[in-house]
Amino acid sequence: MAGKRINPRLVKKHHVYLVETLARRLGVHKNSVRNWVTQGLRPIDDRRPMMFRGVDVIAFLEARRAKNKRRCPAGTMYCLKCREPSAPALGIVDCYRPNATTGNLQALCETCETIMNRRVSLARISSVMPDLDVQFPQVPSRLKGCRNPPLNCDSAKEGKPS
């Protein structure tokens, strides 16, 4: 199971933290902070109580986060269920355009058939999804401009007292 995402911006870089105060600040258990020492977080000295400089904690957490990031190669999208980049099933990708410059790609994972999403610039779409069939389906109009409102609409009851 993946661990909790820890925000390094919660740590003040000019402060010095004890194990307990750092754990409270980041919302983790104090044993997690002690485990970080074995993973490379350096305390100020070898004496007790263990103290950490905020700058060192921020650098450690950012390096740890950067190590775990994975870029998707061209022609793949990240599947949250498989937890790895996967190719779209049948090579078909739908692209919905929320504005003139970006697109939201949607496809099915070829391994587990879960919907995958990826945001991309329309100018880079041919390099991000080479040799794949990228389709631009028509987006349905909003309900507000719909001629026939849905049946659960209360607009017909507004003038009538109940």
Secondary structure as GFF3:
##gff-version 3
##sequence-region A 1 162
A	DSSP	three_ten_helix	8	10	.	.	.	ID=ss1
A	DSSP	beta_strand	16	18	.	.	.	ID=ss2
A	DSSP	alpha_helix	19	26	.	.	.	ID=ss3
A	DSSP	alpha_helix	30	39	.	.	.	ID=ss4
A	DSSP	beta_strand	51	53	.	.	.	ID=ss5
A	DSSP	alpha_helix	54	68	.	.	.	ID=ss6
A	DSSP	beta_strand	77	79	.	.	.	ID=ss7
A	DSSP	beta_strand	84	86	.	.	.	ID=ss8
A	DSSP	three_ten_helix	89	91	.	.	.	ID=ss9
A	DSSP	beta_strand	92	96	.	.	.	ID=ss10
A	DSSP	beta_strand	102	108	.	.	.	ID=ss11
A	DSSP	beta_strand	115	121	.	.	.	ID=ss12
A	DSSP	three_ten_helix	122	124	.	.	.	ID=ss13
A	DSSP	alpha_helix	125	128	.	.	.	ID=ss14
A	DSSP	beta_strand	133	135	.	.	.	ID=ss15
A	DSSP	three_ten_helix	143	145	.	.	.	ID=ss16
A	DSSP	three_ten_helix	155	157	.	.	.	ID=ss17
###
